[in-house]
Amino acid sequence: MATTLRLPKTRPIILYDGLCGLCNRFNQFVLKRDRKDLFRFAPLQSSFASGVLIRPLPDTTADLTTLKRWFRQFIEVRDAEGAERCVVSAVRAGADHRQMADMLFAAATDHRYIQIGHVLDFTNKALEALDLGGWELAEPVLTSLALNYANADRMEESNAWRHPVDLIAILERAFEVLPAALEAGRGQRGTWAGRDALVPVVFGEDAAVIAEGLLAALREGGTAEELGGAVAYAAALRIARFHTRNEFSDWDTALHTFTFANAVHQGLRRTGSPELLRGVFDAAMSVYLDRFLNVPAAPLPEVEGMVKNPEGLLQELPALLDRQQQVNEAGALVANYLHSGSDPDRLLAALGHVLLREDREFHTIQTMEVAFRQHALLRGTPAGVHALVAAARYLAAHAPTVRSQVQTYQIARRLSRGERLFEES
C-alpha cells in the first residue's frame, strides 16, 4: 500500500510499505515518469513516517495512571486509533519499559485469551525486540500492536470456553478473590516450593479445581512469576507428550497455549502487573482445554543410561530429521544427550542448525524460541530437559520440508558477491 502525503511547503511524499514488492514496483513506475522530480519517498517503517503518522492524544498532560485507564477503555470499545495515540502519549510522557508493559498487559488480559494468545505473545516479543534494538523505537513498535488489540477475538465469545464447562464464570469467581489470595501469601513470599505439586493439578480434569489450585499456591506464598513458570512448564509437557495419532493441525493448538503461557511468564518477570496475573489463569484454562491432545499421552522419553558418545547423537540429528515423523526418536535423542551430562549449548546449536535448513514458518520458529527461553530458566533440571524434548518433537513433526529457502539464500549470497549463477559449459 502506498499513500501520497503533502506537508506544508514540501514536495509530495509517497509513503509506502518497505516490505511490499508491489509498493516497490509502484515506486519504480513513478520514478521513471517523474521527469520534474516532484515526488519524494519514505517507507512506513522509517522514523520520518513514524513522526508524521503516529501522533499523541491532543492537548493532554495526563499522568500514566490515567493513560493506562484510557488505553484499556479504547481497547474495550475497539478504538484502535485512540489506543495507538494513547501509547504515543505514554511514551512521550516518559514511561519506562516496565510501565509500558504494565499498561499493555493490563489491556491484553482484560478479556480472556484474546486472539488465541497471539496478542499477548506479540506484545512480549515487541518488548523483547525493543530491549535488543533500543527503546528509542518504542513508538512505531508498540503502536503497531494497537490494531490487533482492538480487533482481537475474545474467548468470552467462544463456545469452547463456555460449554460444556463455563470457564469464564470459573475465572471471574477466581479473580474476585485474587487480591485476598495475594495478601494471604504476602508473608510467605520466597518460601514456596510447590511447582512439582502444582503441575499435576494444572493437568487435571476439573477446571474449578485448577483455578482453586492456583489460588491456593498464591495463599501459600507462591509468586505470580513462579505460578507463571509452573503453567508454562505444564504447557510444554502438552507438546512433549503429544501423541502422533492426533490430527496434525493440533500441534498448533498445543503450540498456541505454550507460547501464550511463556509470554505471560516472561511478562511477569518484567513487571509485577497485578492484571497480568490473570493471564496465568487463562493459560491454565487453555492447558485444561488441550487435555484431549494427551489422551492417550505419549510417554516421556526413557533414557538408556549414560551415552558413551554424546557427540555422535548430535551428528545423527540431521539425518534423523531427513525422514518424516521421527517425533519420538527426536525427543529420545535430546533426552539421552542431556542425561549424559553433555553441554546443552551444543544441543541448542544443533537444534538451531536443523531449524535453519528447513523452510521454517512462524509457528516452528515460535516453538523453538519459547522452548529455548524456558530451558534457560530450567537448565539442569528434568523440566529443562522436557522443554527441549518438546521443541525437538515439534520440529521433527514438521520436517523435512522442501528446503527451498536455503537455495534462495545461496542465490542471494552469490549475487551479493558478484558471482555468476550460471556458467557456460
N, C-alpha and C positions, 0 to 999 in steps of 0.2 A: 504494500500500500504506500502511495506517495501523496503528499499534501503540499500545496503551494502556500507559502506564508509571506506576507509583506509587512515588514516592520517599518516604522516611521523613518523616512529619509534613507532607505536602503533599497537595494535591488531585490526582486522576488527571490525567496529562498525556498527550495524544494526540500522538504523533509521526507526521508524515505527509510524503510527498514533495511539496515545494512546487511541483514542475513537473508534477504529475499532476492532470489535470482531475477524474478520478474521486475522488481523495482530497479535493479541494476541495469537491466536491458532498457527499461524506460529512460533512465538517466542517459544512457548512451544515445538513445533516439533523440533526446532533447539537445544534447551536446553537439551532435552532428548538424543540427538545424538552427542552433542559436548563434547566428552569424554576428549579431550585435553584442554578444557577450552579456546578455541581460540577467541570466539566472546564476544563482549560487546554490550549492548543495550541502546538506548536512544530514548524517544518519541519525535516526531517532535515538540510537544508543550513545550519542555524543553528549558531552557536557553542555554544549551550546543548546541542543534541542531540549535537554532537561530543564535548562534555565528558562526557556521560552514557554514550554508546555506545562511544567509542574509548578503549581502556584499554591501558596498557603491560603488559609481561610482569610477572608477580608477583614482588615482592621480589628484584629484580635490580639489581646495581650493575656489571654487565658493561661492559667498555670497548667502544669502537666496532669494534675488530677482531673481538672475539668476537660482537658483534651482527651484523656483516656475515656471519660464518660461519653463525650461526644462521638468519639470514634466507634465505640460499641453501639451507640444509637444509630449511627449511619449504617453500620453493617446490619443491625436489626431490621431496618427498613429497606435494606438492599440498595443504598445510595452509594455507588462506587466512587463517584466524583467527590462527594463530600468526605468520604473516608480517605481518599487519596490526599486531599488538601489538608486534612487533619494530621496525617503522617508528616507532611512537609512542615506544618506549623510546629509539631513536636520536635522535629529535628532542628529547626531554626531556633527553637526556644532553649536548645542546649541539652536535650535528653541524651543520656549516655546509652550504651548498648543494653544495660540491664533494664533501664526504664522503657526503652523502645520494645524490648522483648516482653516486658510485663504488659504493656498496652496491647500488643499484637496477640499474645497468647490468651489474654482475657477474652477478647472478641472471638478467637478461634475455638474457645471452649464454652461460649455462652449457649451453643447448641451442640447436640450430641454427634460426635464422629463425622463432622461435616465433610462432604465430598470424599467419602470412604477414607478419610485420614490424609488426603493429599494436601489440604490447605495447611495443616499444622506441620506436616513434613516439609513442604516447600518453605514455610516460614523459618524453620530451623536451619534449612540449607542456606537460605538467604543470609541469616545471621552469621553462620559459619563462613560463608563466602566473604562477607564484609570483614570478619576477623582476619582473613588472609589478604584480601585485596585493598583494605583500607576503608575506614568509616566515613571518609570524605565522599564516598559514593552512596551513602545511605539513602539520599532522596530518590534517585532513579531506581535503585534496587528495591527498596521497601514499598514504594508506591506501586510497583509492578504487581504486588500481591493483592491490591485492593479489589480488583475485578473478581478474582476467584473467591475472595471472602464473601463479597456481596451476592454472587450468583450460586454459591455452593448449595448442593442438596443437604438437607438436614435430616438426621435419622429419626427425628420425631415424626417425619412424614413417611417413614419407611415401614412397610408391613412386617418385615423381618424383625424389627426392633419393637414391634407392638404385639405380635401374635406368633405363636400361642402364648408366649410369656411377655408381659408388658415390661420390657427392660427400662423404658423411660420412667415409668412410675417407681420402679425399684431405685433407680438412680436419684430421682427427685427426693425420695424419702431419705436416702443416704446423705444427700447434700444438705438437707435440713439440719442434720446432727453433726455435720463435718466440723464446724467450729468447736463444738463441745468435745469431740474426739481429739482434736489437736491440742486443746487446752488440757485435757486429762493426761496426755502423754508428755507434756512440756518438761516436767521434771525428770523424765527418764531418757531424754534425747541422748544419743550416743551409746546407749547400752543395749539396743535391740539387736538380737541375733536370730531373728525368726524367718529369714528368707527361705531356707530349705523347707520349713514347715508351711510357709505361705504358698509356695508354688503349686503343691498338690491341691490346695483349696481353689486357686485360680483355675486349675484344670478340672474342677468339679462339674457336677451335673445340675446344680441348683444355683441360679443367678443370684437369688436373695442371700444365700449363704456366702457366695463370693463377695458381695458388697459388704456384708457384715464382717467377713474375714479381714478385708482391707481396713474397715473402721476399727476393728479390734487391734490390728497391728499399729495403728496410729495411737490408740489409747495406751499401748504397751511401750511407746517410745520410738516407734519407727518413724523416720523422717519421710517427707514426700519424695525426696531423691531415692531413698532406699526402697520404698514401695515401687517407684517407677522402674528401678533396676530389676526388681523381682518380676514384675509383669512383663518387662521386655525379655527377660530370660524365658518366661513361660511361652511367649510368642515365638522365640527362636526354637523352642522344643517342638512347636507345632510343625515346623519345617523339618527339623531333624528327625521327626517321627512320622512324616507324611508318607502315606502308603502309595506306592506307584500304581495301584489299581484305581485310584481316584481319577476323576476327569482331569485331563492335562491342564485345563484353564484354572483349576482350583489351586494350582501352585501360586497364582497371583492373589487369590483370596487370602491365603496364609501370609503372603508377602506384604500385602497392604496392612495387615494387623501388625506385623513385625516392624515395618518402617514407621508406622504411627507410634507404636509403643516406644521405639528408640527415640523418636523426636520429642516425645513427652519427657523421657528420661533425660535427654541432653538439655532440654529447656529448663528442667528443674535444677540441673547442675549450674545453669547460668543465672537463674533468677529464682527467688523464693516466692514467686507469684502464687497467692492463695487460690486464684481462679484456675491456674494450670493444673493444680492437684485433681481437679475434676477429670482431666484427661487420663489420669491413671485409672480411674473407674471406667471411663469409656473404653480404654484399651483392654481392660479386664473383661468387659462385656463382649468385645469383639473376639477375644480369645475363647470365651464361652460359646459364641455362635459358630466358631470354627471347629468345635469339638468333633463333628462328624468326619472331619478330614483325618482323624486319628482312630477311626473305627473300621477295621482294626488298626492299631498303631504299629508302624514299623518299629522293630526293636532298635534301640541304640546300638551302635557297633560294639562288638565284644573284641577286646584287644587280645592278641595272640602271644602275649609275653614280650619280652624285650626284643626289638628288631636289631639284628646284627649289623645291617647295612641300611640305616635310615635314608641316606642319600640316594640309595637305589630306588626307594619309594618315590622320591621326588622325580627321578628320571622316568619312572613308569607313568606318572600322571598325564603327560601329554598324549601318550599312546592310548591310555585308558579313555580319554575324552575324544579320541578319534572314532569311538564306537558309540552308538546310540544307547541311551538309557542305562548307563553304568552308574546309576544313582547310589545304590547301596555299596557298591565297590568303592566309589569315590569317598563316601563317608567313612568306610572302614580304613582306607588308606590314610586319611587325615588322623583318625583316632590312633592308629598304630604308630604313626610318625611321632605324634606328640607324646604318646605313652613312653616312647623310648628315651624321652628327655632331650630330644634334639632341639635345635634352635628354631623357635616359632617364626622368627623373621625370615628364615629361609623358606618356610612353608608359605608365608604370606606372599613372598616374591614369586614363588612358583604358581600360586593361585592367580596372582595378578597377570603373570605371563600367559597362562591359558585363557584368561578372560580376554586379553587384548588381541589374541589371534582370531577370536570369534567375531561374527557380525553381531556384536553385542547391542542390545537395545536397553531402553531406560530401566526396565524392571530388573534385569540381570545386574546392571551396574549398581542399582539401589541395594539389592540384596548383599552384594559383596561389600559395599561401603559400610552398610549398617552392621553386618557381621564383624567386620574388622574393628569398628568402633566398640562394639560390645566386648569383643575379645580383648581389646586393650585395657578395659576396665576389669576383666575377669581373668587376666593372664595367670597361668599357673594353677588354675582350678578346673575341676571337671566341667563346670558351667562354661568356662572359656573354651574348652575343647568342643563342647556341644554347639557353641556359636559358629565355629569354623566347620564343623560337620554339616550344619545347616547350609552354610554357604556353598560347600563343595557339592552337596546333594542337589541344590537348586541349579548350580552351574552345569552339573552333569546331565540334569534333566533337559537342559536347553542346548546341549552340544551333541554332535558337531553341527555347526551351521555351514553355509556355503563358503564363508570366509572371503567374501569378495572385498570387504573393506581393506584387507591387507594389500590386495593388488592395487586398489585406488591410492593408498598411501605411498606405495612403492613408485607408482607412476608420477605422483606429485613430487616425490623426493627427487626423482631423476630429472624431471623438468626444472626444478628449482636449481639443480646443479648444472643445467645447460646440456645434459646428456641427450643423446639420440635415443628415442624409444624404439626405433626400428632400424636395423642395419641391412643394406642391400647385400645379398649373397654374392 
